[in-house]
């Protein structure tokens, strides 16, 4: 069959039927997620690489960061896998705090880490549903070094805040040695050379190196009477 020929009618009908079932699977993931997450108190989402090893300084920082957040009354939401995600859940677990894992079904990874509360260990087949759960229920985002997935999550959150689709909340990049080059590029190229963002947008993504700096930013934000703790998406 030529590449220019249309899809046969029978095959097209089968594809349309498959799309209808997909809609129901997506709705089921949203319903299950909302029913679980609506019962939680304030949480912070921690993003970062699944490849980070326990001996890495950022793994250790993520554990400490999660412990500090739990001490301040926040639960921890991660992607549920290994690496930085495991470190975030581990810190919450060690302090007896809420430890949520939003796992995604992938062909080459990942299994959930052992530090997630059993009743808050959720599996998703669709990235976009999972990201809604990350964003809707987070009172802040701490972004550790990571790969494409971490960048995807970071820039989705920044875009939603920039376009006022969600409430403004702290988005904090941990690790100037990792994020400094990207931050400089955003300033020098994206802003100054091409004027593709506004100067105020730079305030959306502070870069820090210590848990103390992270906690200071979150505390200052919520000490402001104009900012309240509430779900972000209006869904």
C-alpha positions, 0 to 999 in steps of 0.5 A, spaced: 500 500 500 502 506 498 504 511 503 499 516 500 493 512 501 488 513 506 487 508 512 482 503 511 475 504 513 475 498 518 482 500 521 479 507 522 473 505 525 477 501 530 482 506 532 476 511 533 473 505 538 480 505 541 480 512 543 473 512 546 476 507 551 482 511 552 477 517 554 474 512 560 481 510 562 483 517 563 477 519 567 478 513 571 485 516 573 483 523 574 477 520 579 482 515 583 487 521 583 482 526 586 479 522 591 486 520 594 489 527 594 483 531 596 484 527 603 491 530 604 494 536 607 499 541 604 504 538 600 511 540 597 512 536 590 520 534 589 522 533 582 529 530 580 533 525 577 531 517 577 538 516 576 541 519 582 545 514 587 544 514 595 551 517 595 550 523 591 550 529 595 543 531 591 540 525 594 542 526 601 540 534 600 533 531 598 532 527 604 534 533 608 530 537 605 524 533 605 525 532 613 525 539 614 519 540 610 515 535 614 517 538 620 514 544 618 507 541 617 508 539 609 507 532 606 512 530 600 509 528 593 514 525 588 514 521 582 515 515 586 521 512 583 528 511 585 533 517 585 531 523 588 524 521 588 526 515 593 530 521 597 524 525 598 520 519 600 525 517 604 526 524 608 518 524 609 518 517 611 523 518 616 520 523 620 513 520 620 510 525 614 505 524 609 509 520 603 506 520 596 508 517 590 505 518 583 508 512 579 508 512 571 508 506 567 514 506 563 517 500 558 524 501 561 523 503 568 520 504 574 518 501 580 516 504 586 521 506 592 519 503 599 518 509 602 511 511 600 505 510 604 502 504 602 495 508 601 498 513 597 502 509 592 499 511 585 500 508 578 499 512 572 499 510 565 498 518 562 503 523 564 498 529 563 494 526 568 500 525 573 502 532 572 495 535 574 496 531 581 503 534 582 501 541 580 494 541 583 496 539 590 503 542 591 504 548 595 511 549 593 516 545 588 523 544 589 527 542 583 533 538 584 538 536 578 535 531 573 534 530 566 528 531 560 523 529 565 525 534 570 525 539 565 519 538 563 515 538 569 519 544 571 517 548 565 510 546 565 509 549 572 513 555 570 508 556 564 502 555 568 504 560 573 506 565 568 500 564 564 496 564 571 493 558 570 495 556 577 496 560 583 503 563 584 507 558 589 514 557 590 518 554 585 525 553 587 531 550 584 536 546 588 543 546 586 547 552 583 552 548 580 547 544 576 542 550 574 547 556 574 548 555 566 541 554 564 539 560 569 544 564 565 542 562 558 535 564 560 537 571 562 542 572 557 539 569 551 531 568 552 531 575 555 536 580 553 537 577 546 530 575 544 526 578 549 521 572 549 520 573 557 519 578 562 524 581 567 519 579 572 519 572 570 526 571 573 523 571 580 519 565 579 525 560 579 530 562 584 536 558 585 539 556 592 544 551 595 541 549 602 535 547 605 535 553 609 534 557 603 529 553 601 525 553 607 526 561 608 523 562 601 517 558 602 516 561 609 516 568 607 511 566 601 506 563 606 507 569 611 505 574 606 497 574 608 496 575 600 498 568 600 494 562 602 494 554 602 489 551 597 489 547 591 492 550 585 488 548 579 481 550 578 478 544 576 
